[in-house]
Amino acid sequence: MRGVGGGSTVAAMAHDSALAGFDGLLLEGVARCGAPLCVGIDPVMEKMPEPLGSLEPPAAFEAFSREVVEAVRPHAAAVKFQSACFEALGAPGVTALQRGIGAAADAGLAVILDAKRGDIGISARHYAAAAKGLGAHAITVNPYLGMETIEPYLEAGLAVFVLVRTSNAGSADMQDVRLASGGTLAMHVGGLVRELGQRWPGVHAVVGATQGAHAEALRAVMPEAVFLLPGLGAQGATVADLGAFAKPAGGDDPTRGLLATASRSVIFAGEGAAWASQVGDAAAALCGELRSAMTTES
């Protein structure tokens, strides 16, 4: 039975069952909408559409999340909730987050909690329990305290997306540092992700869609991982940039190892009374672009 770091057989079996849920939802979502699209839900009060602007922030964020989920569900395989946006509101914000995640799970979407957790021992286990309690199927994690910090999430039955080569410009300060082995720190972390994925299912990677220069090398070191690719739209990446990160065409993985993420360019695409419909239109257009690009490459 797979499992590392002293994880019990029971924990590993529970994890396998949960991962069948995450991976199954992702595959079902791609089959349903025809593209590996993930919509990021990052609510900001100053950008709330007019019908929600008069509500208190926790109520506005919950209503916004529910409306976005309903609008994008025909066009997305997954949604990614930015935990910080909700946590900033205190306990009412966390409640709004939990309810938004519940709505997304009820809609049949794979749900990622974008929390970028990274701590050791009991702290990691508490963070994992919190994510599981919110109803998320997967979580983003920071590996820079060591890969052992990721195991509690796996043992809790969560899929993980490990930060490897991120989309922010400042990431080069650390992730592009050259090691004595000749590779970069990001490549080293990618190798550790591959090794962990050989022992546990559901180990994937966060790779910025703006990092096309590193795409070939990162795919070579993580051939089986799904790459969560933030950076579409507002951060400047385009659908045309994503092909460099994909697994070779012709395999049996309909995601091609990709989960393309767009947030602001979709969720803030609408205004006025029809804002949610316009969000749905933006998601549909992006899904269509992804579907067309993947069909062309295949």
Residue frames as qw, qx, qy, qz and C-alpha x, y, z in Angstrom:
[[0.000, 0.889, 0.458, 0.000, 0.00, 0.00, 0.00],
 [0.396, 0.537, -0.045, 0.743, 1.38, 3.40, -0.94],
 [0.447, -0.879, -0.131, -0.103, 2.18, 5.94, 1.73],
 [0.571, 0.399, -0.363, 0.619, 5.25, 7.65, 3.13],
 [0.040, -0.489, 0.374, -0.787, 6.46, 9.10, 6.38],
 [0.026, 0.029, 0.874, -0.485, 4.81, 6.44, 8.52],
 [0.557, 0.024, -0.069, -0.827, 1.31, 7.01, 7.08],
 [0.529, -0.026, 0.802, -0.276, -0.95, 4.12, 7.97],
 [0.109, 0.154, 0.882, 0.432, -2.53, 1.70, 5.54],
 [0.089, 0.700, 0.681, -0.198, -5.94, 3.00, 6.59],
 [0.012, 0.756, -0.004, -0.654, -4.91, 6.59, 5.84],
 [0.075, -0.301, 0.682, 0.662, -3.54, 5.59, 2.44],
 [0.116, 0.381, 0.894, 0.208, -6.73, 3.68, 1.59],
 [0.071, 0.792, 0.464, -0.391, -8.84, 6.67, 2.59],
 [0.047, -0.631, 0.294, 0.717, -6.65, 8.88, 0.46],
 [0.140, 0.000, 0.838, 0.527, -7.01, 6.60, -2.58],
 [0.109, 0.618, 0.778, -0.021, -10.79, 6.77, -2.24],
 [0.013, 0.827, 0.197, -0.526, -10.79, 10.55, -1.95],
 [0.125, -0.477, 0.513, 0.702, -8.41, 10.95, -4.88],
 [0.218, 0.315, 0.852, 0.356, -10.68, 8.89, -7.06],
 [0.085, 0.825, 0.508, -0.233, -13.18, 11.65, -6.31],
 [0.072, -0.776, 0.163, 0.605, -10.83, 14.52, -7.25],
 [0.165, -0.268, 0.736, 0.599, -9.35, 12.91, -10.34],
 [0.218, 0.441, 0.856, 0.158, -12.74, 11.59, -11.37],
 [0.112, 0.846, 0.363, -0.373, -14.35, 15.00, -11.03],
 [0.083, -0.652, 0.380, 0.651, -11.58, 16.59, -13.05],
 [0.168, -0.043, 0.855, 0.489, -11.85, 14.03, -15.84],
 [0.174, 0.620, 0.765, -0.032, -15.65, 14.20, -15.83],
 [0.043, 0.827, 0.148, -0.541, -15.48, 17.98, -15.98],
 [0.079, -0.464, 0.579, 0.665, -13.14, 17.96, -18.96],
 [0.167, 0.231, 0.904, 0.318, -15.37, 15.42, -20.72],
 [0.120, 0.735, 0.618, -0.252, -18.41, 17.60, -20.00],
 [0.107, 0.901, 0.045, -0.419, -17.07, 20.98, -21.11],
 [0.807, 0.544, 0.088, 0.215, -14.40, 19.77, -23.52],
 [0.402, 0.682, -0.304, 0.531, -11.46, 21.65, -22.02],
 [0.652, -0.304, -0.503, 0.479, -9.32, 21.68, -18.85],
 [0.010, 0.630, -0.002, 0.777, -10.51, 25.07, -17.62],
 [0.453, -0.469, -0.596, 0.469, -10.32, 26.16, -13.98],
 [0.031, -0.786, -0.161, -0.596, -11.92, 29.45, -12.93],
 [0.406, -0.042, -0.548, 0.731, -10.32, 31.21, -9.99],
 [0.304, -0.809, -0.428, -0.265, -12.74, 32.78, -7.52],
 [0.486, -0.071, -0.285, 0.823, -10.88, 35.74, -5.99],
 [0.073, -0.854, -0.468, -0.216, -13.54, 38.18, -4.75],
 [0.332, -0.024, -0.191, 0.924, -12.58, 41.80, -4.04],
 [0.054, 0.679, 0.601, -0.417, -15.18, 44.11, -2.51],
 [0.042, 0.601, -0.135, -0.787, -14.17, 47.08, -4.65],
 [0.154, 0.208, -0.724, -0.639, -14.90, 45.02, -7.77],
 [0.286, 0.329, 0.866, -0.246, -18.23, 43.56, -6.74],
 [0.007, 0.391, 0.613, 0.686, -20.90, 44.01, -9.43],
 [0.220, -0.311, 0.073, -0.921, -23.45, 46.65, -8.56],
 [0.715, -0.387, -0.377, -0.444, -26.22, 44.30, -7.39],
 [0.816, -0.285, -0.427, 0.266, -23.88, 42.94, -4.67],
 [0.368, 0.414, -0.266, 0.789, -22.07, 46.14, -3.74],
 [0.400, -0.583, 0.074, -0.704, -24.60, 47.12, -1.08],
 [0.896, -0.329, -0.293, -0.059, -24.15, 43.88, 0.88],
 [0.494, -0.756, 0.429, 0.008, -21.76, 43.38, 3.77],
 [0.225, 0.615, -0.723, -0.217, -18.51, 41.77, 2.50],
 [0.297, -0.131, 0.943, -0.076, -19.10, 38.20, 3.78],
 [0.587, 0.481, 0.559, -0.333, -22.61, 38.11, 2.30],
 [0.457, 0.764, -0.230, -0.393, -21.38, 39.71, -0.93],
 [0.036, 0.519, -0.837, -0.173, -18.55, 37.18, -1.28],
 [0.434, 0.090, 0.882, -0.159, -20.86, 34.25, -0.68],
 [0.587, 0.641, 0.338, -0.362, -23.44, 35.49, -3.17],
 [0.302, 0.758, -0.462, -0.347, -20.70, 36.31, -5.69],
 [0.176, -0.340, 0.920, 0.088, -19.18, 32.83, -5.33],
 [0.530, 0.308, 0.758, -0.223, -22.52, 31.10, -5.79],
 [0.534, 0.752, 0.101, -0.373, -23.36, 33.18, -8.87],
 [0.166, 0.683, -0.651, -0.285, -19.94, 32.60, -10.43],
 [0.344, -0.125, 0.931, -0.014, -20.18, 28.85, -9.82],
 [0.576, 0.504, 0.586, -0.265, -23.59, 28.71, -11.46],
 [0.420, 0.815, -0.135, -0.376, -22.40, 30.82, -14.41],
 [0.167, 0.656, -0.708, -0.203, -19.23, 28.85, -15.16],
 [0.655, -0.164, 0.716, -0.178, -20.33, 25.29, -14.34],
 [0.850, 0.457, 0.240, -0.107, -21.17, 24.40, -17.98],
 [0.546, 0.797, -0.218, 0.136, -17.78, 25.65, -19.16],
 [0.014, -0.704, 0.643, -0.301, -15.25, 24.74, -16.44],
 [0.761, -0.031, -0.646, 0.053, -13.94, 21.48, -15.04],
 [0.591, -0.330, -0.494, 0.545, -12.77, 23.06, -11.77],
 [0.089, -0.918, -0.040, -0.385, -12.82, 26.16, -9.63],
 [0.621, 0.030, -0.424, 0.659, -10.07, 27.51, -7.41],
 [0.330, -0.898, -0.258, -0.134, -11.00, 29.56, -4.34],
 [0.376, 0.497, -0.375, 0.686, -8.42, 32.11, -3.19],
 [0.569, -0.503, -0.602, 0.248, -8.51, 31.51, 0.55],
 [0.343, -0.130, -0.236, 0.900, -6.88, 34.82, 1.49],
 [0.178, -0.339, -0.300, -0.874, -9.75, 36.87, 0.07],
 [0.637, -0.518, -0.466, -0.329, -12.16, 35.16, 2.46],
 [0.677, -0.293, -0.464, 0.490, -9.83, 34.80, 5.46],
 [0.211, 0.224, -0.110, 0.945, -9.34, 38.58, 5.49],
 [0.446, -0.466, -0.220, -0.732, -12.96, 38.89, 6.62],
 [0.297, -0.320, 0.710, -0.552, -12.45, 36.73, 9.71],
 [0.333, 0.097, 0.916, -0.203, -14.83, 33.98, 10.79],
 [0.583, 0.570, 0.333, -0.473, -17.76, 35.24, 8.62],
 [0.389, 0.666, -0.494, -0.400, -15.45, 35.15, 5.61],
 [0.057, -0.260, 0.963, 0.032, -14.41, 31.57, 6.31],
 [0.484, 0.339, 0.718, -0.368, -18.08, 30.64, 6.56],
 [0.541, 0.688, -0.044, -0.483, -18.69, 32.30, 3.19],
 [0.182, 0.541, -0.781, -0.251, -15.75, 30.33, 1.77],
 [0.280, -0.016, 0.948, -0.149, -17.12, 27.05, 3.08],
 [0.549, 0.525, 0.494, -0.423, -20.54, 27.76, 1.60],
 [0.436, 0.707, -0.336, -0.443, -19.02, 28.75, -1.74],
 [0.026, 0.372, -0.919, -0.127, -16.97, 25.56, -1.84],
 [0.426, 0.203, 0.829, -0.300, -20.09, 23.59, -0.97],
 [0.574, 0.640, 0.153, -0.487, -21.97, 25.16, -3.85],
 [0.329, 0.633, -0.618, -0.330, -19.14, 24.30, -6.25],
 [0.138, -0.183, 0.972, -0.049, -18.93, 20.70, -5.03],
 [0.518, 0.389, 0.642, -0.411, -22.70, 20.34, -5.31],
 [0.531, 0.699, -0.118, -0.465, -22.41, 21.58, -8.90],
 [0.960, 0.172, 0.181, 0.127, -20.04, 18.71, -9.69],
 [0.389, 0.839, -0.305, 0.228, -16.93, 20.85, -10.04],
 [0.793, -0.087, -0.330, 0.505, -13.51, 19.82, -8.78],
 [0.226, -0.955, -0.046, -0.188, -12.61, 22.31, -6.04],
 [0.681, 0.168, -0.306, 0.644, -9.10, 23.56, -5.28],
 [0.379, -0.902, -0.146, 0.145, -8.39, 25.65, -2.18],
 [0.562, 0.575, -0.166, 0.570, -5.64, 28.10, -3.13],
 [0.562, -0.826, -0.035, -0.030, -4.06, 28.54, 0.29],
 [0.534, 0.635, -0.435, 0.350, -0.37, 27.83, -0.45],
 [0.722, -0.657, 0.160, -0.146, 0.11, 26.23, 2.96],
 [0.716, 0.423, -0.468, 0.299, 3.57, 25.13, 4.03],
 [0.370, -0.672, 0.464, -0.442, 4.33, 24.18, 7.62],
 [0.350, 0.280, -0.886, 0.118, 5.60, 21.21, 9.59],
 [0.111, -0.045, -0.900, 0.420, 4.22, 18.52, 11.88],
 [0.055, 0.528, 0.768, -0.358, 1.07, 19.25, 13.81],
 [0.173, 0.549, 0.005, -0.817, 0.60, 22.62, 12.08],
 [0.226, 0.199, -0.719, -0.626, 0.46, 20.91, 8.68],
 [0.100, -0.288, -0.952, -0.003, -2.02, 18.36, 9.99],
 [0.097, 0.586, 0.510, -0.622, -4.23, 21.15, 11.32],
 [0.224, 0.463, -0.300, -0.803, -4.08, 23.02, 8.02],
 [0.180, 0.021, -0.896, -0.406, -4.96, 19.80, 6.20],
 [0.017, -0.442, -0.857, 0.266, -7.91, 19.17, 8.52],
 [0.157, 0.571, 0.211, -0.778, -9.12, 22.72, 7.96],
 [0.247, 0.317, -0.563, -0.722, -9.01, 22.37, 4.17],
 [0.166, -0.161, -0.959, -0.164, -10.78, 19.04, 4.35],
 [0.025, 0.500, 0.699, -0.511, -13.40, 20.52, 6.67],
 [0.220, 0.482, -0.071, -0.845, -14.09, 23.32, 4.19],
 [0.772, 0.414, 0.423, -0.231, -14.97, 20.68, 1.60],
 [0.296, 0.745, -0.480, -0.357, -12.09, 21.21, -0.82],
 [0.986, 0.163, 0.045, -0.001, -10.88, 18.33, -2.98],
 [0.762, 0.246, -0.073, 0.594, -7.35, 19.71, -3.45],
 [0.309, -0.922, -0.033, 0.233, -5.08, 22.39, -2.04],
 [0.540, 0.710, -0.262, 0.369, -2.05, 24.38, -3.19],
 [0.773, -0.596, 0.004, 0.217, 1.03, 23.84, -0.99],
 [0.186, 0.888, -0.405, 0.110, 4.46, 25.43, -0.59],
 [0.962, -0.021, -0.232, 0.139, 7.26, 22.83, -0.47],
 [0.374, 0.706, -0.375, 0.471, 10.07, 25.01, 0.85],
 [0.485, -0.588, 0.532, -0.370, 10.09, 23.48, 4.36],
 [0.125, -0.271, 0.952, 0.067, 10.58, 20.06, 2.79],
 [0.481, -0.060, -0.675, -0.556, 8.40, 17.46, 1.12],
 [0.242, -0.231, -0.881, 0.334, 7.45, 15.95, 4.49],
 [0.173, 0.257, 0.334, -0.890, 5.25, 19.02, 4.99],
 [0.482, 0.123, -0.436, -0.750, 3.06, 17.87, 2.08],
 [0.280, -0.035, -0.959, -0.028, 2.34, 14.38, 3.37],
 [0.153, 0.278, 0.708, -0.630, -0.32, 15.40, 5.93],
 [0.487, 0.361, -0.067, -0.793, -2.49, 16.77, 3.12],
 [0.489, 0.203, -0.770, -0.356, -2.19, 13.53, 1.20],
 [0.151, -0.080, -0.932, 0.320, -2.93, 11.51, 4.32],
 [0.291, 0.317, 0.460, -0.777, -6.05, 13.65, 4.86],
 [0.492, 0.465, 0.733, 0.070, -7.33, 12.64, 1.43],
 [0.245, 0.877, 0.029, -0.412, -6.55, 15.85, -0.45],
 [0.749, 0.448, 0.149, 0.464, -4.89, 16.16, -3.82],
 [0.365, -0.739, 0.041, 0.564, -2.03, 18.66, -3.78],
 [0.568, 0.750, 0.075, 0.331, -0.70, 21.20, -6.25],
 [0.675, -0.479, -0.006, 0.561, 2.89, 21.94, -5.26],
 [0.172, 0.959, -0.099, -0.203, 4.37, 25.34, -6.07],
 [0.838, 0.012, 0.284, 0.465, 7.16, 24.66, -8.57],
 [0.335, 0.018, 0.251, 0.908, 7.60, 27.59, -10.99],
 [0.094, 0.709, 0.589, -0.377, 5.11, 30.35, -10.30],
 [0.399, 0.704, 0.422, 0.409, 3.81, 33.16, -12.50],
 [0.191, -0.969, -0.064, 0.146, 4.91, 36.18, -10.44],
 [0.506, 0.773, -0.281, 0.261, 7.96, 38.06, -11.68],
 [0.250, -0.748, 0.532, -0.310, 9.73, 37.89, -8.31],
 [0.969, -0.144, 0.168, -0.108, 9.66, 34.10, -8.32],
 [0.750, 0.537, -0.275, 0.271, 12.94, 34.11, -10.24],
 [0.153, -0.780, 0.472, -0.381, 14.73, 35.35, -7.10],
 [0.589, -0.362, 0.687, -0.223, 14.48, 31.84, -5.68],
 [0.874, 0.232, 0.391, -0.172, 13.09, 29.46, -8.27],
 [0.710, 0.684, -0.143, 0.089, 15.71, 30.25, -10.94],
 [0.317, -0.776, 0.546, -0.011, 18.70, 29.94, -8.60],
 [0.742, 0.406, -0.532, -0.052, 21.26, 27.55, -10.09],
 [0.829, -0.494, 0.251, -0.080, 22.31, 24.59, -7.97],
 [0.273, -0.603, 0.709, 0.243, 25.66, 22.84, -7.97],
 [0.644, 0.176, 0.741, 0.071, 23.99, 20.05, -9.96],
 [0.174, -0.002, 0.549, 0.818, 23.49, 22.51, -12.81],
 [0.113, -0.591, -0.703, -0.378, 19.70, 22.72, -12.66],
 [0.181, -0.489, 0.093, -0.848, 17.53, 25.37, -11.05],
 [0.213, -0.045, 0.746, -0.629, 15.81, 25.16, -7.69],
 [0.694, 0.209, 0.068, -0.685, 12.47, 24.87, -9.53],
 [0.692, 0.304, -0.614, -0.227, 13.76, 21.85, -11.44],
 [0.169, 0.193, -0.878, 0.404, 14.93, 20.25, -8.21],
 [0.453, 0.086, 0.523, -0.717, 11.50, 20.75, -6.64],
 [0.733, 0.290, -0.264, -0.556, 9.94, 19.32, -9.79],
 [0.497, 0.265, -0.826, 0.029, 12.01, 16.19, -9.35],
 [0.086, -0.036, 0.801, -0.591, 10.82, 15.86, -5.76],
 [0.628, 0.197, 0.155, -0.737, 7.22, 16.26, -6.94],
 [0.694, 0.284, -0.576, -0.325, 7.76, 13.41, -9.40],
 [0.294, 0.179, -0.889, 0.301, 9.21, 11.19, -6.68],
 [0.316, 0.064, 0.614, -0.720, 6.36, 11.93, -4.29],
 [0.684, 0.266, -0.102, -0.672, 3.86, 11.25, -7.07],
 [0.539, 0.249, -0.794, -0.132, 5.36, 7.81, -7.56],
 [0.162, -0.033, -0.878, 0.448, 4.37, 6.96, -3.99],
 [0.217, 0.474, 0.593, -0.613, 1.06, 8.83, -3.71],
 [0.254, 0.568, 0.621, 0.476, -1.67, 9.61, -6.24],
 [0.080, -0.919, -0.378, -0.081, -2.88, 13.17, -6.65],
 [0.466, -0.600, 0.099, 0.643, 0.49, 14.95, -6.53],
 [0.495, 0.726, 0.334, 0.340, 0.49, 17.76, -9.08],
 [0.498, -0.165, -0.004, 0.851, 2.29, 21.05, -9.71],
 [0.147, 0.926, 0.229, -0.263, 1.63, 24.78, -9.94],
 [0.532, -0.044, 0.375, 0.758, 3.47, 26.17, -12.96],
 [0.177, 0.665, 0.137, -0.713, 2.78, 29.69, -14.16],
 [0.674, 0.586, 0.436, 0.111, 1.38, 29.92, -17.68],
 [0.190, 0.965, -0.169, -0.061, 3.77, 32.86, -18.15],
 [0.450, -0.630, 0.611, 0.164, 6.78, 30.54, -17.73],
 [0.876, 0.456, 0.020, -0.152, 6.87, 29.11, -21.23],
 [0.321, 0.735, -0.591, 0.086, 10.67, 29.28, -21.35],
 [0.240, -0.387, 0.839, -0.297, 10.75, 26.55, -18.69],
 [0.824, 0.074, 0.094, -0.554, 7.87, 24.46, -20.03],
 [0.802, 0.330, -0.489, -0.095, 9.79, 21.74, -21.84],
 [0.284, 0.367, -0.767, 0.443, 12.21, 21.13, -18.99],
 [0.428, -0.170, 0.550, -0.697, 9.48, 21.07, -16.35],
 [0.876, 0.133, -0.058, -0.460, 7.31, 18.67, -18.34],
 [0.666, 0.371, -0.642, 0.081, 10.31, 16.39, -18.82],
 [0.117, 0.268, -0.778, 0.557, 10.97, 16.22, -15.07],
 [0.411, 0.149, 0.648, -0.624, 7.24, 15.85, -14.18],
 [0.148, 0.032, -0.765, -0.626, 5.83, 13.81, -17.08],
 [0.230, -0.410, -0.876, -0.106, 2.70, 12.59, -15.27],
 [0.087, -0.425, -0.505, 0.747, 1.70, 15.62, -13.17],
 [0.146, 0.823, 0.491, 0.245, -1.21, 17.89, -13.93],
 [0.336, 0.023, -0.096, 0.937, 0.10, 21.45, -14.22],
 [0.028, -0.851, -0.481, 0.208, -2.18, 24.03, -12.64],
 [0.474, 0.217, 0.236, 0.820, -1.40, 26.99, -14.90],
 [0.042, -0.856, -0.351, 0.377, -2.35, 30.38, -13.44],
 [0.287, -0.424, 0.286, 0.810, -1.65, 33.48, -15.49],
 [0.238, 0.457, 0.689, 0.510, -4.22, 33.42, -18.30],
 [0.041, -0.862, -0.458, -0.215, -5.81, 36.76, -19.08],
 [0.211, -0.976, -0.006, -0.057, -4.93, 39.52, -16.63],
 [0.609, -0.615, 0.379, 0.328, -1.36, 38.24, -16.08],
 [0.200, 0.719, -0.442, -0.497, -0.68, 38.19, -19.81],
 [0.276, -0.143, 0.921, 0.235, -0.57, 34.52, -20.82],
 [0.616, 0.266, -0.218, -0.709, -2.70, 33.34, -23.73],
 [0.927, 0.053, 0.298, -0.221, -4.20, 30.02, -24.73],
 [0.741, 0.607, -0.279, 0.068, -1.54, 29.75, -27.41],
 [0.014, 0.696, -0.644, 0.317, 1.12, 29.68, -24.68],
 [0.743, -0.332, 0.440, -0.379, -0.27, 26.56, -23.02],
 [0.930, 0.301, -0.176, -0.112, 0.62, 23.94, -25.61],
 [0.370, 0.616, -0.624, 0.307, 4.27, 24.03, -24.52],
 [0.344, -0.399, 0.673, -0.520, 3.27, 22.63, -21.11],
 [0.873, 0.033, 0.036, -0.486, 1.09, 19.78, -22.38],
 [0.652, -0.188, 0.727, 0.101, 1.78, 16.10, -22.41],
 [0.009, 0.196, -0.734, -0.651, 2.35, 14.75, -25.93],
 [0.685, 0.162, -0.052, -0.708, -0.83, 14.28, -27.94],
 [0.660, 0.188, -0.679, -0.260, -2.18, 10.79, -28.41],
 [0.097, 0.109, -0.879, 0.454, -2.21, 9.62, -24.79],
 [0.336, -0.494, -0.783, -0.175, -5.23, 8.59, -22.75],
 [0.231, -0.481, -0.453, 0.714, -5.29, 11.73, -20.56],
 [0.219, 0.760, 0.503, 0.348, -7.94, 14.14, -21.89],
 [0.249, -0.932, -0.077, 0.252, -6.51, 16.97, -19.77],
 [0.676, 0.593, -0.174, 0.401, -3.14, 16.62, -21.57],
 [0.645, -0.199, -0.369, 0.639, -1.68, 17.30, -18.12],
 [0.098, 0.274, 0.003, 0.957, -3.08, 20.84, -18.05],
 [0.158, -0.738, -0.637, 0.156, -5.50, 22.76, -15.86],
 [0.265, 0.359, 0.119, 0.887, -5.56, 26.29, -17.21],
 [0.247, -0.639, -0.581, 0.440, -6.65, 28.92, -14.71],
 [0.096, 0.443, 0.168, 0.875, -8.18, 32.33, -15.29],
 [0.211, -0.499, -0.647, 0.536, -9.56, 34.51, -12.53],
 [0.035, 0.538, 0.170, -0.825, -10.00, 38.25, -13.01],
 [0.141, 0.184, -0.559, -0.796, -10.55, 38.09, -16.77],
 [0.294, -0.315, -0.852, -0.296, -13.57, 35.83, -16.17],
 [0.276, -0.542, -0.722, 0.329, -15.08, 36.66, -12.79],
 [0.047, -0.620, -0.190, 0.759, -14.98, 40.44, -13.29],
 [0.193, 0.113, 0.651, 0.725, -16.12, 40.33, -16.92],
 [0.113, -0.634, -0.689, -0.334, -19.68, 41.41, -16.10],
 [0.036, -0.058, -0.324, 0.944, -21.43, 44.45, -14.73],
 [0.482, -0.067, -0.105, -0.867, -24.94, 45.56, -13.94],
 [0.778, -0.068, 0.347, -0.519, -27.92, 43.28, -13.52],
 [0.930, 0.325, -0.116, -0.126, -26.66, 40.85, -16.19],
 [0.055, -0.774, 0.630, -0.036, -23.18, 40.50, -14.72],
 [0.650, -0.230, 0.721, -0.073, -23.41, 36.77, -14.03],
 [0.803, 0.515, 0.295, -0.052, -24.52, 36.02, -17.57],
 [0.385, 0.867, -0.314, 0.041, -21.53, 37.97, -18.86],
 [0.370, -0.583, 0.720, -0.071, -19.22, 35.97, -16.58],
 [0.799, 0.131, 0.583, -0.062, -20.68, 32.82, -18.10],
 [0.658, 0.753, 0.021, -0.020, -20.05, 34.22, -21.58],
 [0.062, 0.829, -0.554, 0.043, -16.40, 34.94, -20.71],
 [0.568, -0.321, 0.754, -0.073, -15.95, 31.40, -19.36],
 [0.810, 0.411, 0.410, -0.084, -17.62, 29.93, -22.44],
 [0.487, 0.846, -0.216, -0.025, -15.35, 31.90, -24.76],
 [0.131, -0.695, 0.704, -0.064, -12.20, 30.82, -22.93],
 [0.722, -0.052, 0.680, -0.118, -13.38, 27.20, -22.82],
 [0.763, 0.614, 0.183, -0.084, -13.97, 27.35, -26.56],
 [0.263, 0.845, -0.465, 0.005, -10.47, 28.69, -27.16],
 [0.391, -0.480, 0.779, -0.105, -8.96, 25.91, -25.06],
 [0.797, 0.213, 0.545, -0.148, -11.06, 23.24, -26.75],
 [0.660, 0.747, -0.041, -0.066, -10.09, 24.47, -30.19],
 [0.071, 0.790, -0.607, 0.041, -6.39, 24.66, -29.30],
 [0.538, -0.303, 0.777, -0.122, -6.34, 21.15, -27.85],
 [0.811, 0.410, 0.394, -0.136, -8.21, 19.72, -30.83],
 [0.497, 0.828, -0.256, -0.048, -5.80, 21.39, -33.24],
 [0.106, -0.682, 0.719, -0.081, -2.73, 20.08, -31.38],
 [0.712, -0.081, 0.679, -0.158, -4.13, 16.56, -31.22]]
